[in-house]
Amino acid sequence: MDQNNFSWNATAFFKRLVEKNRLAVDGKFEFRSVSSLEGFLTALPGLLSMKGMVAVCDTSDGRLSLDNTPHNRRVKTIYLARRHKVDSDEEREAAMALLRELFRQFMSVLVQEKIRLEQHAIIIDSNIAFQEIDKYFFTGAACACFHITVSTFTNLAYNQEEWTEPML
């Protein structure tokens, strides 16, 4: 597969991490695909029947850069949630500590994935911020998110065959 048709599927990548990571498996985290923050909010009541959730937004914000090396930049959002006893700051902190550790373990694999993807001209931005979501966001659940920015080369060479008449 050449770099022009190689892509990275963040949803499949994180689903595999949830299925293979001991902390996620032992902590009974379940994987979900959502389409926005609102989709994550819609999925959160499912925590009543599960312990934890990793949700990947299957849409992304993006932009195209027209500089000397044209590329598409896409931002993928990953949400983490862990149920805890309502009104227990100690349990909330323990749940948040678990989310922080799960994030760290996921990043230990993403570092290796980043190197693999660079061979296909797919660049993952090295700066990945982990954001803890306010405790009033969803009662009885610690929530956090992080964003991954992925850049891929975009061939912007003019091709007359794509047009019904010459454009240049």
N, C-alpha and C positions, 0 to 999 in steps of 0.2 A: 504494500500500500504506500503510495507516495504522499508527500506532505500536502499536496493540494486537496486530497480527499480524506485525510486523517483528521478525526475530531476526537474530542474528549467528552465523555458522558459523565458529568458530575453526579447525576442521580444514581447511575449504576455503580460508580466508584464508592459513594457513601453507603449505599445499600449493602455492598459487599463488606465494607468496614463494620457495619452494625452486625452483620451475620457472623463475622470472623473474629471480632475483638472480644477477648475474655471478659473485660469489664462490662461491655455492652450486653453480652450474653448472660453473664451472671446477674447483672442488674436488671434483666428482663426489659431492655430497651427494645422498642419496636420501631420499624422504619415506616415512614409515610412520605409520599410525594404530595406537595401542595403547590398552588399556583400563585400565592401572594402571602403577605402578612395576614390578610383576611382569611385566606385558606388555612393558615396555621392556627388562627383563632378558632376557626370552625372545627379543626381536628383536636384541639385541646380538651374538650369535654370527654374525648376518648380515654383520657388519663384516669377516669373513674374506673375503668376496667383494665388498666395497665399500669406499670410502675414508671416507665420512662419512654421518651419518644425522641427520635432523630428524624427531622423532616427537612427535605431538600426542596427548595422552590424550583419547579420544573420550567419556569420562565426566567428570563434574565434581562437586566438593563444593559444596553450596549451602545457603542458609538464606533464610527469608522474614522480613522485618522488618514488624511491624504498626504502625509509628509513623505520623505524619501523612502521609507519602508512602510508602505500602507499596511495597516492591520486593523482587524476588528477587536474591540475590547468588550468583553462580556463580564458582568458581575453576577455571580451565583450566590444565593443566600442559603445558609444552613442554620436551622433552628434546633435547639436542644431543650428538652423539658424533663423534669423529674418531679413526680408527685411527692408530697410530704404532708405531715399532719398540719391542719389549719391552725393558725395562730401560734405556731411553735418556731420561734426564731432559731433555736438550736437545730431543729430538724431542717429548716430552710437552709441554714448555713452548711449543714452536712450534705444536703442535696446539691447545693451550689458547688461545694468542693468536689463532689463526684462529677459534675458537669465540667469543671475546670480540668480535672484529670482525664476525662474522656476526650476533651478537646486536645490536650497535650498528646495523648496516645494517637489520635487521628493525625495530628500534625507530623508525628514521627514517621508515618507512612507517606504522607503528602510530600515530605522532603524528597523521598526516593522517587515518587511519582513525578515530581517536578523535573528531576534530572532525565527521566525517561521521555517525558513529553518534549523537552527541549530538542531532542533528536529529530522531532517531527515539526519543528518551528512553532511549537505551542509553548507560550511562556506564561507561567503562573507568577503573579506578583508576589515577591517575598514578604511584603508587609500584610499580615493578616491579623486584624484586630478582633479580639474576643470581647463581646459586649454583654454584660449582665443586664437582664431586663428587670425593671423595678418590681418589687414584691407585690405591688397592687395590680400588676398586669393581669394575673390570673390567680385567684385565691387558691392556696393549697398546692402550688406548683412553683418550683424554681425554674426560671427560663433564661436562656441566653441565645445569642446568635453570633455568627461570624460570616464574613463575606470573602469570597475568593474571586479575584480578578484574573481572567484568562485572556491572553492576547494571541491571535492567530494571524499569520501572514495572509494578505488579501491581494490577489492578482488583479490589478486594475489596468492591465494592458488592453487597449482598444482592439476589439475584434469586429470587423465589418460584418461578419456572418451573423452577428447578434442583432443587426439592424435591417430594416426594410429598404433603407436608402442611406447613402454615406452621410455621416454626421460630422466629419472633419473635412 
